[in-house]
C-alpha cells in the first residue's frame, strides 16, 4: 500500500461501493460467536491483556505464513500489489507493517500479532468509529486504516465444520482444533477424562469454551442395581481373589536395576491341584451372588464365571493315580488335598480321555439346563413331542423317556432310553428313514415333530434343527451326543464344531452377555468380533501342543464381560492357565496393564503393584517393572501413603523403600511441604536435590526460629555425601562452618587472649568472604528471610555484637 492509502480518511472508505466479496471475514464456528460476544471487543481485550505475553509467531505482513493455518486455496486476496507479489496476503494495518520495518532497522525484535478467528460480517454500513480497532493493537487504535479484501473461510453449506467427512459433522470448531497448544484432551487421575466440547457422534453440539470433566466408569463391577458402590462387592471381587492368588506357590525371579533389586513373581502349580483352585474361586463367586441388590446382568456374568472355572477344571486338570496321590499327600501343596475317591485305584491311561469327555458332557448338560427348563416351561403340555425335542437338546433323557411312557408311547420311550448310544442303533434309524423315502411314504401324514425326533436319534442334527433357533452350547452338545460316536476324542469334537463354524453351518459362539443378557445397554457387537471365553478355552484345549494364536482376543474383556474395563475375571484365569502349562506367552501386557489401571481406579495400589510384579520379564524391556512401579507410587502417593496396610504390604513385596520416599518427596513438594520433602529426599538418597531444598527453602526458617539442633542434624546427614553435592562449601557447608566457628570463638573468649582475638578476626573475614560467594551462587534462589538471615550473621560477627 502507498502513503495515500494510509492517509485516506475512513469516511471515504464508507462512501465507496463495496466489491463483490464486500470485505467479508467470515467464520461460522468461531469461539466468540458461540459465546454470544462481540468479536471486536473480544479482540481488543485480548490485545490489551495478552499482547506482551504471546510468543513470536512466524507472520508475514500481519497474517500467518504457515500453510497449516491458511492455505491459498481457501483465501481469495485482491490487493493493489497482487501483481507484484502474487496472492500474498497483505497486512490490515500499514502502520503495523511500518513499525515492523522500523524495528528491523533498529535491530530490536518485533512482536508480531496473531490474527483472531472472528465471526464478523463487515459491510459498508458497519464501518463506524466503534469498529476501527477490530484487528489493530492498542497503540494503533484511532488511526485510519485501509482494509484488504479478504474472503475468509468459505464452508460448503452442507458441512457444519471445516473438517471434512461425515464423522465430524457434530464437532464444534474450538481452540483445540486451530490452536492445539491452547487445550487438548487429557487423562487425569482415577479415570478422569478432561475435554472441551461434546464427543464426536454424540447428540447436540458443545461449546469449545466449556471444559468437561468426566469419570470413566471403571467400577461398574462393584455397583449394585441402584448404581451404588458396595464395599462387600469390592472385597469379594478384588481382595478375596487376590488373597487366594497370593496363597498359591510362587516362583521368584530377581532382577537388578542400578543398586535396587526386584523380585518378579509367577504362580507355580500343577494340574493335580487345579480342581481345588477352581473350587476356591467358585466359592468366592458364589459369595458374590449372595450380595443383595445385584443387577440381573451382574448375576448372569457371575453364574457364567462359575461355569468357566468348572470348564477350566474339566479341560486342564488331571486325575491322579495311587502313587501320585501319595506324593501329593506328602507335599500337601498349600493345604489342598485331592479327593482320593476319584483316583484311589489305578486308572488305565488310555481311559483318561474318556473320563475327560464324560466330564465335559456333564458340564455341557449343567450349562444349558436352565435354558432347557425355561423353554419347556413355556411350551404347551399337549405338544409332548416338542417338549421331548427340547429335553433332548439338554440330554435330559430320563425326563424325556418318562414323558413318552406317560403318553403310552412305549416304542418311543425305548428309543429315547438308547439315544446317543451305539452307532448301530443310529444306523438302523437312518436306514428306516431312507426306506420310507425310497418306498414313497408320504411324510405329509407324519407329524413334523415325529420326524425331527427320529432324525435327531438317527444322528442327523442339521436336518432336525434346520429351522429351530438354538444356542451354540446345546448345538455343540447335539453334535457330541447324537452325531459323533461315543468314543470320539474331545479335541476332535471341538475341532469338528470349529470347522462347521467356518462353513457357517452351526450357531456362532457368542459371548454370554449377548447370548443370555439381559443388559441395560445393548453393546455394539457383530459376528466375528469375539467368541465366548468358554469356546476359547475349548479351542485352547483342542490345540494341544500347537501355538495358539487367539490369546489376545481370548483374554480380552469382551470375551467374558460387556464392560470393556473389567479384567478381574480373565487376569486370574490367565494366571492359573499359564501356571498349569496350558500356554506360555509374553505378549499379554495389555491384559496386565488394564487390570493394573482398574485396581488403581479403585484405590488398590498395593494389588496393582502385585500385578506388575507378575508381568513376564522381557529382554528388550528389562526396566519396565521399575518404571511402572515408580509411576504408580508417584501418581497415587496420596492413596497408599495414608493407608498403613497398603504401605506395609508394598514393603513386604520387596519394593525398595527409596522409591517410596522418592514419591513422598514429590508429593510433599507439590503441596508446599518443603520440610517433608527434604526428609524424604534424604531417605531416598537424592542428596543433590535435598541440599538445594535445604539451602533455599528450609534452612533459613529453622535458623531464624533458633532450631539449631535440627539444622545441625540435617547438615551432618548431608555432609556424609558432600562429594556428591555441587557447591557444598557455599551451601549447607556454610552452616557447619558457622557452628564450628561460633563454638571456637566462645571457647577463645573465655581464654581472653589477644593472639586468639586476631585469629578470630581472621576466621571471621574468611567466613565473610565465603558468605559473599554463597550469596552470588544462591542469592537469586533465596527468599527475603534467608537474605535477612545472612545480614544477621554479618552483624553477629561485628565487634560491637560480640561485645
Buried (B, 14 or more C-beta within 10 A) or exposed (E): BEEEEBEBEBEEBBEEEBEEBEBBBBBBBBBBBBEEBBBBEBBBEBBEEEBEEEEEBEBEBBBBEEEEBBEEEBBBBBBEEEEEEEEBBBBBBBBBBEBBEEBEEEEEEBBBBBBBBBBBEBEEEEBEEEBBBBBBBEEBEEBBBBBBBBBBBBBEEEBBBBBEEEEBEBBBBBBBBBEEEEBEEEEEEBBEBBBBBBBEEEEEBBBBBBEEEEEBEBBBBBBBBEEEEBEEBBBBBBEBBBEBBBEBBBEEEEBEEEEBEBEBBBBEBBBBBBBBBBEBBBEBBEEBBEBEEBBEBBBBBBBBBBBBBBBBBBBBBBBBBEEBBEEBEEBEBBEBBBEEEEBEEEBEEEEEBBBBBEBBBEBBBEBBEEBBBEBBEEEEEEEBBBBBBBBBBBBBBEBBBBBBBEEEBEEBBEBBBBBBEEEEBBEEBBEEBEEBEEEEEEEEEEEEBBBBBBBBBBBBBBEBBEEEEBBBBBBBBBBBBBBBEBEBBBBEBBBBBBEBBEEEEBBBBBBBBBBBEEBEEEEEBEEEBBBBBBBBBBBBBBBEEEEBEBBEEBBBBBBBBBBEBBBBBBBBBBBBBBBBEBBEBEEBBEBBBBBBBBBBBBBBBBBBBBBBBBBBBEEEEEEBBBEBBBEBBBBBBBBBBEBEEBBEBBEEBBBBEBBBBBBBBBBBBEEEBBBBBBBBBBBBEBBBBBBBBBBBBBBBBBBEEEEBEBBBEBBEBBEEBBEEBEBBBBBBBBBBBBEEBBEBBEEBEEEEEEEBBEEBEEBBEEBEEBBEBBBEBBEEEBEEEBBEBBEEBBEEBEEEEEE
